[in-house]
Amino acid sequence: MVHSLRARLLLWLLVPLAAFVVVTGGVSYDAARQTADLVQDHSLLNSARTIIEDVDWDNGSLNASIPPAALELFESPWQDHVFYKVLAGNGRLLGGAQDLPLPRADTAEVPVFYDTTYAGMPIRAVAYERMLYDSGRAERVMVIVGKTIASREAMINALWRPQLARQWFMLALVALLVPLGLTLELRPLMKLKDDVADREPQQLEPIRPDHLPSELRPIVEAINQCIARLKVHAAMQRQFIADAAHQLRTPLTLLTTQTQFASQCDARDPALYDALKGVRRTSQKMAELTNQLLLLAQAESMAQSSRSQTRVDLAEVVSSVLEEMVQAAERRGIDLGAELADDVHVAGNTGLLASLVSNLIDNAIRYTQPGGRVTAICRSEDSEVMLQVVDNGPGIPAEARAHVFERFYRVAADTEGTGLGLAIVHQVARSHGGSVSVAAGAARVGLVATVRLPVWSG
């Protein structure tokens, strides 16, 4: 079974055309044969008439003198052989070949054309009769003229083969040009395929059908309807996550407050005190996870809508985040520093960019050993703003770097965290038209997380 649309369209075109060429070739051959027969029979009849016109009475008997003009009618480049015979009514031979075959039917003064063989060669012959009168006498005379069929076959080929060659050339031209035309005309379909294949998973914008042929527009409209349904479904899911996160915040905050109050009361049972501390740690972790989920939903929501074009000073965002993270760094004895350039502006959402920077620095502080060093670098490079967070911690194994941006993936199970930090960084960077990557630090020590964002062009 042929699965290629191009091949199937070509077959639908070539099969009827080939059948047409075969049928018209047969019709053309038949027409050429009839024309050649007509020309040959006309020449034979004219020769017979010329010969019979020169049969005269001589002293009361018939005499046949064959003029050269009667046979010159058959001159041709194909060297045909011409035979003739003249018979009187009583069967007396007046001239020509005695054994030249006669027609089977009665001529009755009507020329009879027939095919026969003579001297081992196929010939076409005509038999023509006339009544000749002299002094009250009348006698029937028959003239038979035959000719080999070489010139007839040559005429058929001259009439039929050029036409057949033109038709086959036309078929070959169609077989050559149709695939080329289909390739050119199917380009919009290939472009549509590339447009759909190159889209990001979160890109649920409708496809513009302006450049497409009218036959493809119903397909695009159906795809756009499917995209619209997926967009509504994705929006409902994001809204559900956001609503659930908001709803969880209040009871988690209340639970944390109650456990703190309970732990401050006079509790003589040490087991109860330890249990309350565990409840408090769990509630704090749940609150952190809820906030991270809310940030992730917000970043995905921004990716689905048009990006905000607010001018944001990324260096200022990094500076404010560092001020908030200083205490966390001091608790672990980590040297937290920054190298911030001027005029590093991007287009985006200040809150989401702050969460991006916060998650990068928090990860670096969390995984770097006490006494280590974490540095935030922000500068411009050509048409991009580059943010790097460099640490001298244990780094990330090469085989794990491809997975660190997946949700809930954690490199070290013994370190506290939600597993959503780098997933949020990745989503925020994408929602701002940027990218994020991780690599080993200098001399394969530590880790370098690099975020590249388009520079502000407003």
C-alpha positions in Angstrom: 0.0 0.0 0.0 1.3 3.4 -1.0 1.3 5.7 2.1 3.0 8.8 0.5 0.5 11.5 -0.5 2.8 12.6 -3.3 3.1 9.1 -4.7 -0.7 8.5 -4.5 -1.4 11.8 -6.3 1.1 10.9 -8.9 -0.5 7.5 -9.4 -3.9 9.0 -9.7 -2.6 11.2 -12.5 -0.2 8.9 -14.3 -2.4 5.7 -14.4 -5.3 7.5 -16.3 -2.8 9.3 -18.6 -1.0 6.0 -19.4 -4.3 4.3 -20.2 -5.1 7.3 -22.4 -1.8 7.0 -24.2 -2.3 3.3 -24.8 -5.9 3.8 -26.1 -5.0 6.8 -28.3 -1.9 4.9 -29.5 -4.1 2.0 -30.7 -6.6 4.5 -32.3 -3.7 6.3 -34.0 -2.3 3.1 -35.3 -5.7 2.1 -36.7 -6.1 5.5 -38.3 -2.6 5.4 -39.8 -3.3 1.9 -41.2 -6.5 3.0 -42.8 -4.8 6.0 -44.3 -1.9 3.8 -45.7 -4.4 1.3 -47.1 -6.4 4.1 -48.7 -3.3 5.6 -50.4 -2.0 2.2 -51.5 -5.4 1.0 -52.8 -5.8 4.3 -54.7 -2.5 3.8 -56.4 -3.3 0.2 -57.3 -6.7 1.2 -58.8 -5.1 4.0 -60.8 -2.5 1.7 -62.1 -5.1 -0.9 -63.1 -7.2 1.7 -64.8 -4.2 3.0 -66.7 -3.4 -0.5 -67.9 -6.9 -1.4 -68.9 -7.2 1.9 -70.8 -4.4 0.7 -73.1 -6.0 -2.7 -73.9 -7.1 -2.4 -77.6 -8.6 -4.4 -80.4 -6.1 -5.4 -83.0 -7.4 -7.2 -86.1 -10.3 -8.6 -84.1 -8.3 -9.7 -81.1 -7.4 -8.0 -77.8 -3.9 -6.7 -77.4 -2.4 -5.3 -74.1 0.6 -3.0 -74.2 1.5 -1.9 -70.7 2.7 1.8 -70.6 5.6 2.7 -68.2 3.4 5.3 -66.5 1.2 2.5 -65.1 4.0 1.2 -63.0 5.8 4.4 -62.2 3.0 5.2 -59.8 4.6 2.7 -57.4 8.1 4.2 -57.3 9.2 4.6 -53.7 12.4 4.5 -51.6 11.4 1.1 -50.1 11.9 -0.8 -53.3 8.5 -2.4 -53.5 7.9 -5.2 -56.1 5.0 -4.7 -58.5 3.2 -7.5 -60.3 0.4 -7.4 -62.8 -1.7 -9.7 -65.0 -4.1 -9.0 -67.9 -6.7 -11.7 -68.7 -9.3 -11.8 -71.5 -12.8 -13.1 -70.8 -11.9 -16.6 -72.0 -9.0 -16.7 -69.5 -6.4 -16.0 -72.2 -3.3 -14.2 -70.8 -2.8 -10.9 -72.5 0.3 -9.9 -70.4 2.0 -10.1 -67.0 2.5 -13.0 -64.6 0.5 -16.1 -65.3 0.5 -17.4 -61.7 -0.5 -14.1 -60.0 -3.4 -15.1 -57.7 -6.9 -14.1 -58.6 -9.5 -12.7 -56.1 -11.9 -15.2 -54.7 -15.0 -13.0 -55.2 -16.5 -12.0 -58.5 -15.4 -8.5 -59.6 -18.5 -7.7 -61.6 -16.8 -4.5 -62.9 -16.3 -3.3 -59.3 -12.6 -3.2 -58.2 -11.9 -5.8 -55.6 -9.0 -5.3 -53.2 -7.5 -8.3 -51.5 -4.4 -9.5 -49.6 -2.5 -12.5 -50.9 1.0 -13.8 -51.3 3.2 -14.2 -54.4 6.7 -15.5 -54.7 6.7 -15.9 -50.9 6.0 -12.3 -50.3 2.8 -10.7 -48.9 1.2 -8.4 -51.4 -1.8 -6.1 -51.7 -3.7 -6.5 -55.0 -6.7 -5.1 -56.9 -8.7 -6.8 -59.6 -10.5 -4.6 -62.1 -12.8 -5.6 -65.0 -14.2 -3.8 -68.0 -16.2 -4.8 -71.1 -14.5 -3.8 -74.3 -16.5 -3.5 -77.5 -15.5 -3.8 -81.2 -17.8 -4.1 -84.3 -20.6 -5.5 -82.3 -18.4 -7.8 -80.3 -17.9 -7.5 -76.6 -15.4 -9.1 -74.4 -14.6 -8.8 -70.7 -11.0 -7.9 -69.7 -9.6 -8.2 -66.1 -6.5 -6.4 -64.9 -4.8 -7.5 -61.7 -2.1 -5.3 -60.1 -0.3 -6.3 -56.9 2.4 -4.7 -54.8 4.5 -5.7 -51.8 3.6 -3.9 -48.6 7.0 -2.3 -47.6 5.9 1.3 -48.5 2.6 0.7 -46.8 4.3 -0.3 -43.5 6.7 2.6 -43.8 3.7 5.0 -44.2 2.0 3.5 -41.2 5.2 4.0 -39.1 5.7 7.5 -40.5 2.1 8.5 -39.5 1.9 6.6 -36.2 5.2 6.6 -34.4 5.8 10.3 -34.2 2.4 10.8 -32.6 3.0 7.9 -30.2 6.4 9.3 -29.3 4.9 12.8 -28.6 2.3 11.1 -26.3 4.9 9.1 -24.4 7.1 12.2 -24.1 4.1 14.1 -22.6 3.6 11.2 -20.1 7.3 11.3 -19.2 7.2 15.1 -18.8 4.2 14.7 -16.5 6.0 12.1 -14.4 8.9 14.5 -14.1 7.1 17.8 -13.5 4.2 16.6 -11.3 6.5 15.4 -8.4 8.3 18.7 -8.6 5.1 20.7 -8.6 3.7 18.6 -5.7 7.0 19.2 -3.7 6.6 23.0 -4.3 2.9 23.0 -3.5 3.3 20.9 -0.4 5.8 23.3 1.1 3.0 25.0 3.2 2.1 21.7 4.6 5.7 21.0 5.6 5.9 24.5 7.1 2.7 23.8 9.1 4.3 20.5 10.3 7.5 22.4 11.3 5.4 25.1 13.0 3.6 22.5 15.1 6.7 20.3 15.8 8.9 23.3 16.9 6.5 24.6 19.5 7.3 24.4 23.1 5.0 22.2 25.3 3.5 25.3 27.0 3.1 27.3 23.7 -0.7 27.0 23.1 -1.2 29.9 20.7 -3.3 29.4 17.6 -1.7 28.8 14.2 -2.1 31.6 11.7 -3.6 30.2 8.5 -2.9 33.3 6.3 0.0 31.7 4.3 -1.8 28.4 3.8 -3.9 27.2 0.8 -7.7 27.1 1.2 -7.6 23.3 1.3 -5.4 23.3 4.4 -7.3 25.9 6.3 -10.0 23.5 7.7 -7.1 21.4 9.1 -5.6 24.4 10.8 -8.9 25.5 12.1 -9.4 22.0 13.7 -5.9 22.2 15.2 -6.7 25.7 16.6 -9.9 24.4 18.1 -7.9 21.6 19.8 -5.3 24.1 21.0 -8.0 26.3 22.4 -9.5 23.4 24.4 -6.0 22.5 25.6 -5.4 26.1 26.6 -8.6 26.2 28.6 -7.8 22.9 30.3 -4.2 24.0 31.1 -5.5 27.3 32.5 -8.0 25.5 34.7 -5.2 23.2 36.0 -2.9 26.2 36.8 -5.8 28.1 38.4 -6.6 25.0 40.5 -2.9 24.8 41.7 -2.9 28.5 42.5 -6.2 28.3 44.3 -5.1 25.3 46.3 -1.9 26.9 47.2 -3.7 30.1 48.4 -6.2 28.0 50.4 -3.4 25.9 52.0 -1.4 29.0 53.1 -3.9 30.0 55.9 -4.3 26.6 57.6 -0.5 26.0 57.3 0.3 29.4 58.9 -2.3 28.7 61.6 -0.8 25.2 62.2 2.7 26.7 62.5 1.5 29.3 65.0 -0.3 26.7 67.1 2.7 24.4 67.3 5.0 27.2 68.2 2.6 28.2 71.0 2.3 24.6 72.2 6.1 24.1 72.2 6.5 27.2 74.4 4.1 25.9 77.1 5.3 23.9 80.0 5.5 20.4 78.7 6.9 17.8 81.1 6.8 15.1 78.5 10.0 15.3 76.3 8.3 13.0 73.7 5.5 15.5 73.3 8.0 18.4 72.9 9.9 16.5 70.2 6.6 15.6 68.4 5.6 19.3 68.4 9.0 20.2 66.9 8.5 17.6 64.2 5.0 19.0 63.4 6.4 22.5 63.2 9.2 21.4 60.7 6.7 19.5 58.6 4.3 22.5 58.5 7.1 24.8 57.5 8.2 22.5 54.8 4.6 22.3 53.5 4.3 26.0 53.6 7.5 26.3 51.6 6.3 23.7 49.1 3.0 25.6 48.7 4.8 28.8 48.0 7.0 27.1 45.4 4.0 25.6 43.7 2.3 29.0 43.6 5.4 30.5 42.0 5.6 27.7 39.5 2.0 28.1 38.5 2.5 31.9 38.2 5.6 31.3 35.9 3.7 28.9 33.7 0.7 31.3 33.5 3.1 34.0 32.3 4.5 31.7 29.6 1.0 31.2 28.2 0.2 34.9 28.0 2.1 37.7 26.4 5.2 38.6 28.3 5.1 41.7 30.4 7.2 44.5 28.9 8.1 46.1 32.2 11.6 47.4 32.4 13.4 45.6 35.2 16.9 46.3 36.5 18.3 42.8 37.1 21.2 44.0 39.1 18.9 45.7 41.5 16.8 42.5 41.8 19.9 40.5 42.6 21.1 43.1 45.2 17.7 43.0 47.0 17.7 39.2 47.0 21.3 39.1 48.4 20.2 41.3 51.3 17.5 38.8 52.2 19.9 35.8 51.9 22.7 37.3 54.0 21.6 35.8 57.3 21.1 32.3 55.8 24.7 32.5 54.4 26.1 33.8 57.7 24.5 30.9 59.6 26.5 28.5 57.4 29.6 30.6 57.4 29.4 31.1 53.6 31.0 34.2 52.0 28.2 35.7 49.9 29.3 38.2 47.3 28.3 39.9 44.1 29.7 41.4 40.9 27.0 43.6 39.4 27.4 45.7 36.3 25.4 48.8 35.4 22.7 49.0 32.8 21.5 45.4 32.9 17.9 45.8 32.1 15.5 43.1 30.9 11.8 43.0 30.1 9.8 40.9 32.5 8.1 40.5 35.9 10.0 41.7 38.9 8.5 39.2 41.3 9.2 36.2 39.1 12.8 37.4 38.4 13.3 37.8 42.1 12.1 34.2 42.7 14.6 33.0 40.0 17.5 34.7 41.7 16.4 33.6 45.1 16.1 30.0 44.1 19.5 30.0 42.5 21.3 31.6 45.5 19.3 29.4 48.0 20.4 26.3 46.2 24.0 27.4 46.2 23.9 28.2 49.9 22.0 25.0 50.7 24.4 22.7 48.9 27.8 24.5 49.5 29.8 23.2 52.5 30.2 25.6 55.6 32.9 28.1 55.0 32.4 28.0 51.3 31.9 30.8 48.8 28.9 31.9 46.7 29.1 34.7 44.2 26.3 36.3 42.0 27.5 37.8 38.7 25.4 40.0 36.5 26.5 41.7 33.3 25.6 42.4 29.7 26.9 40.3 26.7 25.9 41.6 23.2 22.1 41.4 23.1 21.7 39.4 26.3 21.9 39.9 30.0 23.8 37.1 31.8 23.3 36.1 35.4 25.6 33.6 37.0 25.6 32.1 40.5 29.0 30.5 41.2 29.9 28.4 44.2 32.8 26.2 45.3 30.6 23.4 46.7 30.5 19.7 45.7 28.8 20.5 42.3 26.5 18.2 40.5 27.6 15.0 38.7 27.6 15.2 34.9 24.9 12.5 34.6 22.5 14.4 36.9 22.8 17.8 35.2 20.3 16.9 32.5 17.6 16.2 35.2 18.1 19.1 37.7 15.4 21.2 36.0 12.8 18.5 36.4 10.2 18.9 39.1 10.8 17.3 42.4 14.2 16.0 41.3 16.8 16.2 44.1 20.5 15.5 43.7 21.2 14.9 47.3 18.4 13.2 49.4 20.0 14.3 52.7 19.6 18.0 52.1 16.3 19.8 52.8 14.4 21.2 49.9 11.3 20.8 47.8 12.9 19.8 44.5 11.1 22.6 42.7 13.8 25.4 42.9 15.6 24.8 39.6 12.3 23.8 37.9 11.0 27.3 38.9 14.2 28.9 37.6 13.9 27.1 34.3 10.2 28.0 33.9 10.8 31.7 34.8 13.7 31.9 32.3 11.6 30.4 29.5 8.7 32.7 30.3 11.0 35.6 29.8 12.4 34.3 26.5 15.7 33.2 28.1 17.5 30.0 29.0 19.3 28.4 32.0 22.1 25.9 32.2 24.5 24.4 34.8 28.1 23.4 34.4 31.1 22.6 36.5 33.1 25.5 37.9 36.7 26.4 37.2 39.1 23.4 37.6 35.9 21.3 38.0 35.3 22.7 41.4 31.8 23.8 42.4 28.9 24.7 40.1 28.1 27.6 37.8 24.4 28.2 37.1 24.0 30.6 34.1 20.8 32.4 33.1 20.6 34.3 29.8 17.8 36.8 29.2 17.1 39.1 26.2 18.2 42.7 26.9 15.6 45.4 27.2 14.9 46.8 23.8 12.1 49.2 24.5 
